Amino acid sequence: MSTTNAPQNNIPKSRAWLVITGASTCLFCTVGFLNSFGIFEEYYASDQLSQSPQSTIAWLGAVAIFFLFSISVVSGAIVDKFGPNLLCWAGAIGTVFSIMMTSLCKEFYQFLLAQGILLGISMALVTWPMLALVGKWINAENRGAALGIVLAGSSLGGVVWPIAINKLLREKGIGFPWTMRIVGFIMIPCFGFACLVAKLPPTVATVDGEQQDKDNVDLAPPVKEVDRKAEAVTLFKKPALQLLSLAMFITYFGMFSPFFYTTSYAVAKGFSSSFAFYTVSIVNGASFFGRVVPGIVADKYGKFNCCIVATLLSGLIALCWTKVDSVAGLGVWSAAYGFASGGIISLQQACAAQVATPSTMGLAIGTVSASVSLSAMANVPISGALAEKYGYLSLSLFSGVSLLLGGVLLIAARLIQDRRLLAIV
């Protein structure tokens, strides 16, 4: 996998791989941990927050998701101008601190402050700079595969965290407070490694939009100052970016419903509680492959093309949710949805990077991610209210239709770049 914007002999591949590994480790602790919220929702409903309705408890995950995505545009722009170091360290420390504070919570407002607001803001400060760094280190030809590998870290977290947390919560003598503290202690070395490798590639200012290698700066033409404001305005005016942002906004209205509600659906169907907890891990385990494989395929057949397929396929699978009435069926369905939706999550960043310039990479990724903040936040409580009041068929329809409509808008974003049906976009 080659590095970007500089000759390969000047930047060791091992350095780029360190950034990829660090970013993947970071997402294991942030998005991966957030993907396990279904475990907390089920636990809180039967323990600390048993007096609160499920739709109210769902706001904890919703608020965290909102801040995770909404701050992305700011953190991405800061990375483009100042680098990742300060943001990454602040986000890492804040995430661990919020986990530790959650271990002390008793009331809903305390959980909202610690596991909702503080956790979401802290995760945003470390997650998006790491993703933007991968876009800066890896060239466009390999960027889909690289981002797929990085985002697979969040899927791995979505597998490991629910199992580990469920085991710890059931262990006598540990309980909820020490479960959260153990989670925080595990995150410390992971974040430490990620922050230490979070460095910008050795490049200087751009010349006619192309970054130059420091070692070859004397041989390069005179450096022109980059008008960042003009570049940002140009980026925001691109129809492809506007349609991509709108498509993701609609898609996220329903995409996370199965991630958060397969556990409660399994309980409602009368399946064993132990299997119900494992459905979250099944979805995320399949999503691991769904984030890596489509990323590799997308580098050959087009990021937008593969993202469209993943989104439409996820919508069709979501519509089949309530047809599952057996343990084996739910396992297969969870795996199928996890794989298909994994492609959306990884390719969304690759599509954003494709419409950006090297110096607006963080801003583009941040913009698309920020566009989903409100819909991702609304998804969780809306899903909880639908499941409570109308049953899981309404939730299945809501999720599936949102994904299919998002897929249609992605087709528009792809066609506006190239109207040829077989073009690689």
C-alpha positions in Angstrom: 0.0 0.0 0.0 1.7 3.2 -1.2 1.8 6.5 0.7 0.3 9.7 -0.7 1.7 12.9 -2.2 5.3 11.9 -1.9 7.7 9.4 -3.5 7.5 6.1 -1.9 11.3 6.0 -1.3 11.1 9.1 0.9 8.3 7.9 3.2 8.6 4.3 4.6 5.6 2.1 4.1 6.0 1.0 7.8 5.2 4.6 8.9 2.0 4.6 6.9 1.1 1.2 8.4 1.7 2.6 11.9 -0.8 5.3 11.2 -3.4 2.8 9.9 -2.9 0.5 12.9 -3.1 3.5 15.3 -6.3 4.7 13.7 -7.8 1.2 13.8 -6.9 0.9 17.5 -8.5 4.3 18.1 -11.8 3.3 16.5 -11.8 0.1 18.4 -12.0 2.2 21.6 -14.4 4.9 20.3 -16.9 3.8 17.6 -16.4 0.2 18.6 -17.4 0.9 22.2 -20.3 3.0 21.1 -21.5 0.1 18.9 -22.0 -1.9 22.1 -24.6 0.5 23.5 -27.3 -2.1 23.0 -25.7 -4.0 26.0 -25.9 -1.0 28.2 -29.5 -0.2 27.1 -30.7 -3.6 28.1 -28.7 -3.6 31.4 -29.9 -0.1 32.4 -33.5 -1.0 31.7 -33.3 -3.8 34.2 -31.0 -2.2 36.8 -30.0 1.5 37.4 -32.6 3.1 35.1 -35.4 0.5 35.5 -37.9 3.3 36.2 -37.2 5.0 32.8 -38.8 3.9 29.6 -36.6 2.4 26.9 -37.0 5.4 24.6 -35.6 7.6 27.4 -32.6 5.4 28.0 -32.0 5.4 24.2 -31.2 9.1 24.4 -27.9 8.2 26.1 -26.6 6.6 23.0 -28.3 9.1 20.8 -26.6 12.1 22.4 -23.2 10.4 22.2 -23.7 9.7 18.5 -24.8 13.3 17.9 -21.7 14.8 19.4 -19.5 12.2 17.8 -20.6 13.2 14.4 -21.5 16.9 14.8 -18.0 17.9 15.9 -16.4 16.1 13.1 -16.4 19.1 10.7 -14.6 21.3 13.2 -12.0 18.7 14.2 -11.4 17.8 10.6 -10.7 21.4 9.6 -8.4 21.8 12.6 -6.4 18.8 11.5 -6.0 20.3 8.0 -4.5 23.5 9.4 -2.8 22.6 12.7 -2.2 18.8 12.8 -3.7 16.1 14.9 -1.7 16.0 18.1 -3.6 18.3 20.5 -7.0 17.0 19.4 -6.0 13.3 19.7 -4.6 13.6 23.2 -7.5 15.8 24.4 -10.0 13.3 23.0 -8.2 10.2 24.4 -8.0 11.7 27.9 -11.6 12.9 27.8 -12.9 9.5 26.6 -11.2 7.6 29.4 -12.3 10.2 32.0 -15.9 9.9 30.8 -15.8 6.1 31.2 -14.5 6.5 34.7 -17.2 9.0 35.6 -19.9 6.7 34.2 -18.8 4.1 36.7 -20.0 6.5 39.5 -23.3 7.4 38.0 -26.7 6.7 39.6 -29.2 9.0 38.1 -30.2 9.5 34.5 -28.9 13.1 34.2 -25.5 11.8 35.5 -25.4 9.1 32.8 -26.4 11.7 30.2 -23.6 14.1 31.1 -20.9 11.3 31.3 -21.9 8.6 28.8 -23.8 11.0 26.5 -22.3 14.5 26.2 -18.7 14.1 27.5 -18.2 10.7 25.9 -19.5 11.8 22.5 -17.4 15.1 22.4 -14.2 13.3 23.5 -14.6 10.5 21.0 -15.1 13.1 18.2 -11.9 14.9 19.1 -9.8 11.7 18.6 -11.7 9.8 16.0 -12.0 12.2 13.0 -8.3 13.4 13.2 -7.2 9.8 13.0 -9.5 9.1 9.9 -8.3 12.3 8.2 -4.7 11.2 8.8 -5.2 8.0 6.9 -6.6 9.9 4.0 -3.5 12.1 4.0 -1.0 9.2 4.2 -2.6 6.8 1.7 -3.0 7.6 -2.0 -6.4 7.5 -3.7 -5.9 4.1 -5.4 -5.6 2.3 -2.0 -7.6 4.7 0.2 -10.8 2.5 0.2 -8.9 -0.5 1.4 -7.0 1.5 4.0 -10.1 3.1 5.4 -11.9 -0.3 5.4 -9.1 -1.7 7.6 -9.2 1.3 9.9 -13.0 1.1 10.3 -12.8 -2.6 10.8 -11.3 -1.7 14.2 -14.7 -0.3 15.2 -16.3 -3.6 14.2 -13.8 -5.6 16.2 -14.6 -3.3 19.2 -18.3 -4.0 18.5 -17.6 -7.7 18.9 -15.2 -7.6 21.8 -16.7 -4.9 24.0 -20.3 -6.4 24.3 -18.9 -9.9 25.2 -16.4 -8.5 27.7 -18.8 -6.1 29.3 -21.6 -8.8 29.5 -19.1 -11.2 31.2 -17.9 -8.6 33.6 -21.4 -7.5 34.6 -22.4 -11.1 35.4 -19.2 -11.7 37.4 -19.7 -11.7 41.1 -17.7 -9.1 43.0 -17.2 -6.8 39.9 -20.5 -5.2 39.1 -21.2 -2.1 37.0 -18.7 0.4 38.6 -15.6 -1.9 38.2 -16.8 -3.1 34.8 -16.5 0.5 33.5 -13.2 1.1 35.3 -11.7 -2.0 33.7 -12.9 -0.7 30.3 -11.2 2.6 31.0 -7.9 0.9 32.0 -8.0 -1.2 28.8 -8.4 1.9 26.7 -5.4 3.8 28.1 -2.6 1.9 26.3 -4.7 1.7 23.2 -5.2 5.4 23.0 -1.5 6.0 24.0 -0.3 4.0 21.0 -2.8 5.8 18.6 -1.8 9.3 19.8 1.9 8.6 19.6 1.7 7.5 15.9 -0.7 10.3 14.9 1.7 12.4 12.8 1.2 14.3 9.5 3.1 13.0 6.5 6.4 15.0 5.8 4.9 17.5 3.4 4.9 21.2 3.1 2.5 23.7 1.5 0.9 23.0 -1.8 2.1 24.0 -5.3 -0.9 24.2 -7.6 -2.9 22.0 -5.3 -0.3 19.3 -4.9 1.7 18.7 -1.7 5.5 18.6 -2.0 7.9 16.4 -0.1 10.2 18.2 2.4 13.3 16.5 1.0 12.6 17.7 -2.5 11.4 21.2 -1.6 14.5 22.8 -3.1 13.8 21.2 -6.5 10.1 22.2 -6.4 8.7 25.4 -8.0 8.1 28.4 -5.7 5.5 27.6 -3.1 2.2 29.4 -3.2 0.2 30.1 -0.1 -2.9 28.1 0.1 -6.2 30.1 0.2 -7.9 27.7 2.6 -11.1 29.7 2.7 -11.4 29.6 -1.1 -10.7 25.9 -1.1 -13.4 25.3 1.5 -15.9 27.3 -0.4 -15.1 25.4 -3.6 -15.5 22.1 -1.7 -18.9 23.0 -0.2 -20.1 24.1 -3.7 -19.5 20.6 -5.2 -22.8 19.0 -6.0 -21.3 15.5 -5.4 -20.4 16.5 -1.8 -23.8 18.0 -1.2 -25.7 15.0 -2.5 -23.4 12.6 -0.6 -24.1 14.5 2.6 -27.8 14.4 2.0 -27.7 10.7 1.1 -25.8 9.9 4.4 -28.2 12.1 6.4 -31.2 10.0 5.2 -29.4 6.7 5.4 -28.4 7.2 9.1 -32.0 7.7 10.1 -32.4 3.9 10.0 -29.0 2.4 9.7 -28.2 2.0 13.4 -31.6 0.5 14.4 -30.5 -3.1 14.0 -27.2 -2.4 15.8 -29.0 -1.2 18.9 -32.2 -3.2 18.9 -31.4 -6.8 17.8 -30.8 -7.6 21.5 -34.2 -6.3 22.6 -35.8 -8.0 19.6 -34.3 -11.3 20.6 -35.6 -10.9 24.1 -39.0 -10.0 22.8 -39.1 -13.1 20.7 -38.4 -15.2 23.8 -34.8 -16.2 22.9 -32.3 -16.8 25.8 -30.8 -13.7 27.3 -27.3 -14.9 26.7 -28.0 -15.3 22.9 -29.7 -11.9 22.9 -26.5 -10.3 24.2 -24.4 -12.0 21.5 -26.5 -10.7 18.6 -24.7 -7.3 18.9 -21.4 -9.1 18.5 -22.7 -11.1 15.5 -23.8 -7.9 13.8 -20.4 -6.2 14.5 -18.4 -9.4 13.7 -19.9 -9.5 10.2 -19.5 -5.8 9.9 -15.7 -6.3 10.3 -15.6 -8.2 7.0 -18.2 -5.8 5.5 -15.8 -2.9 6.1 -12.7 -4.5 4.8 -13.9 -6.4 1.8 -16.0 -3.6 0.1 -13.1 -1.2 0.7 -10.7 -3.4 -1.3 -13.3 -4.0 -4.0 -14.1 -0.3 -4.2 -10.6 0.6 -5.1 -11.1 -1.4 -8.3 -14.7 -0.8 -9.1 -15.4 2.6 -7.6 -16.1 4.0 -4.1 -19.6 5.4 -5.0 -20.5 2.3 -7.0 -19.8 -0.1 -4.1 -21.4 2.3 -1.5 -24.6 2.3 -3.5 -24.7 -1.5 -3.6 -24.1 -1.7 0.1 -26.8 0.8 1.0 -29.5 -0.7 -1.2 -28.6 -4.2 0.0 -28.8 -3.1 3.7 -32.2 -1.6 3.1 -33.6 -4.9 1.6 -32.2 -6.9 4.5 -33.6 -4.5 7.1 -37.1 -4.9 5.5 -36.8 -8.7 6.2 -36.1 -8.2 9.9 -39.4 -9.4 11.4 -39.5 -12.4 9.2 -36.9 -13.9 11.4 -38.5 -16.1 14.1 -35.7 -18.6 15.1 -32.3 -18.4 16.8 -30.5 -19.6 13.6 -32.5 -17.2 11.5 -31.7 -14.2 13.7 -28.0 -15.2 13.6 -27.9 -15.4 9.8 -29.9 -12.1 9.5 -27.6 -10.3 11.9 -24.6 -11.4 10.0 -26.1 -10.4 6.7 -27.0 -7.0 7.9 -23.7 -6.4 9.6 -21.8 -7.3 6.4 -23.9 -5.1 4.2 -24.1 -2.1 6.5 -20.3 -2.3 7.2 -19.7 -1.3 3.6 -21.7 1.9 4.1 -19.7 3.0 7.1 -16.3 2.4 5.5 -17.1 3.7 2.0 -18.8 6.8 3.2 -15.3 8.2 4.3 -13.7 7.0 1.0 -16.4 8.7 -1.0 -15.9 11.9 0.9 -12.1 11.7 0.4 -12.7 11.2 -3.3 -14.4 14.5 -3.9 -11.7 16.4 -1.8 -8.3 17.8 -2.5 -5.3 16.7 -0.3 -5.5 19.9 1.8 -9.3 19.6 2.4 -9.3 15.9 3.2 -10.2 16.4 6.9 -12.8 19.0 6.1 -14.6 16.8 3.5 -14.6 13.8 5.8 -15.8 16.0 8.7 -18.5 17.6 6.6 -20.1 14.3 5.5 -19.8 12.9 9.0 -21.3 16.0 10.5 -24.2 15.8 8.1 -25.4 12.6 9.8 -25.3 13.9 13.3 -29.0 14.9 13.7 -30.3 11.9 11.9 -28.0 9.5 13.7 -29.1 11.0 17.0 -32.8 10.9 16.1 -32.5 7.3 15.0 -32.1 5.7 18.4 -35.0 7.3 20.3 -37.3 7.1 17.3 -36.4 3.4 17.0 -37.1 2.9 20.7 -40.5 4.7 20.5 -41.5 2.7 17.3 -40.6 -0.6 18.9 -42.4 0.2 22.1 -45.6 1.6 20.6 -46.0 -0.2 17.2 -43.7 -3.3 17.4 -40.7 -4.3 15.5 -42.4 -4.4 12.1 -42.6 -0.6 12.1 -39.0 -0.4 13.1 -38.1 -2.8 10.2 -40.0 -0.6 7.7 -38.5 2.6 9.1 -34.9 1.3 8.9 -35.3 -0.3 5.4 -37.0 2.7 3.7 -34.4 5.1 5.1 -31.6 3.0 3.7 -33.3 2.6 0.3 -34.0 6.3 0.0 -30.4 7.0 0.9 -29.2 4.6 -1.8 -31.3 6.5 -4.4 -29.6 9.8 -3.4 -26.2 8.1 -3.6 -27.0 7.1 -7.2 -27.7 10.8 -7.9 -24.3 11.7 -6.4 -22.6 9.2 -8.5 -24.3 10.2 -11.8 -23.5 13.8 -11.3 -19.8 12.9 -11.4 -20.1 10.5 -14.4 -23.3 9.6 -16.2 -21.8 6.5 -17.8 -23.5 3.5 -16.2 -20.4 1.3 -16.2 -18.0 4.1 -15.2 -15.7 3.5 -12.1 -16.7 6.3 -9.7 
